[in-house]
């Protein structure tokens, strides 16, 4: 959200344009539902996901496991707004898990599954923006 600047386009229009210009949509779903778009009363994250699905974008979702969320939330607090969005978050999580997705336990898993998912999608689709990164330490 911090990437938005003042202008004539709404945040949702900008998001939809960015998704349309993207080759892949990646979702990392954590423990919070996120900022609510006033008109739809859905989170911007859920609206982004739905829009990518409607466009048929190649996508993958990584969902933080309950253990990862519990570890992350130790000593953390939730605001009343976040608590009120719990039912919406649960429903969104169920929607995401009904499609191809993976549970992740930590940052290492996120990195591993992100790279393997991008490589699988790149092999399956002709991605105009895909550029293979060369890692000089690995020679590839």
Protein Blocks (a to p, Z undefined) as FASTA:
>chain_A
ZZpccdfbdfklmmmmmmmmpmbdcddddfbnbjcdfklopafklmmmmmmmmnopacdd
ddddfklmmmmmgopacdfklmmmmmmmmmmmmmmmmmccdddfbfklmmmmmmmmmmmm
mmmpccfkbccdddfknoZZ
